[in-house]
Amino acid sequence: MRKNQLRRMGAVLREARLARGLRLRDVAPAIGVGVAALHRYESGSREPAALRLLAHARVLGVDLRELADRVGASGRMPRQAA
C-alpha cells in the first residue's frame, strides 16, 4: 500500500474511532495490539496486517469495501487506454 493510502486509511479509522467516542486504549486491546501500534496505524506510519485490519474495521463498524474505496486501494485494476 502506498504511503498516501496508509495515511488516508489511518484517517478514516481514526475518524470512526472518534465518532464512537472511543480512545486508543479502548480499541487497542480489542484488536490485539498496543496503543503505540494502533497510533502508528492511524497516523499512517505502519501498515496493519490484513487480519489486524479486519479486526480493527469490525470493532469500529467500518465496512472494508467502503474503507478500500475511500482510501483508493480497492484492488481494482486501473483502466487502460484503448
C-alpha positions in Angstrom: 0.0 0.0 0.0 1.3 3.5 -0.8 2.2 6.0 1.9 -0.7 8.3 1.0 -3.1 5.4 1.1 -1.9 4.4 4.5 -2.4 8.0 5.7 -6.0 8.1 4.3 -6.8 4.7 5.8 -5.5 5.8 9.2 -7.5 9.0 9.0 -10.7 7.1 8.2 -10.2 4.6 11.0 -9.3 7.5 13.4 -12.5 9.4 12.4 -14.6 6.2 13.0 -13.0 5.7 16.4 -13.6 9.3 17.5 -17.1 9.3 16.2 -17.8 6.4 18.5 -16.2 8.2 21.5 -13.5 5.6 21.8 -9.9 6.2 22.9 -6.8 4.4 21.6 -6.6 2.5 24.8 -10.2 1.3 24.3 -9.6 -0.1 20.8 -6.1 -1.4 21.0 -6.8 -4.5 23.2 -9.9 -5.3 21.2 -7.8 -5.7 18.1 -4.8 -7.3 19.9 -2.2 -4.6 19.6 -0.7 -2.0 21.9 -1.7 1.7 22.0 1.6 2.7 20.3 0.9 0.3 17.3 -2.6 1.5 17.0 -1.4 5.1 16.9 1.0 4.2 14.1 -1.8 2.6 12.1 -3.9 5.7 12.5 -1.0 8.0 11.6 -0.2 6.0 8.5 3.3 5.2 9.6 2.6 1.5 9.9 0.6 -0.9 7.7 -1.5 -3.3 9.7 -1.6 -7.0 8.6 -4.8 -8.0 6.8 -6.3 -9.8 9.8 -5.5 -6.9 12.1 -7.2 -4.5 9.7 -10.2 -6.7 9.6 -10.5 -6.8 13.4 -9.9 -3.0 13.5 -12.7 -2.4 11.0 -15.1 -4.8 12.8 -14.5 -3.1 16.2 -15.2 0.3 14.7 -18.1 -0.8 12.4 -16.3 0.2 9.3 -17.1 -1.7 6.1 -13.9 -2.9 4.4 -15.2 -2.2 0.9 -16.1 1.3 1.8 -12.7 1.8 3.5 -10.9 0.5 0.4 -12.9 2.8 -1.8 -12.2 5.8 0.4 -8.5 5.0 0.6 -8.2 4.3 -3.1 -7.0 0.7 -2.5 -9.9 -1.3 -3.8 -7.7 -3.6 -5.7 -9.4 -2.8 -8.9 -7.1 -2.7 -11.9 -6.8 0.8 -13.5 -8.5 1.1 -16.9 -6.1 1.1 -19.8 -6.5 3.4 -22.7 -7.9 1.7 -25.8 
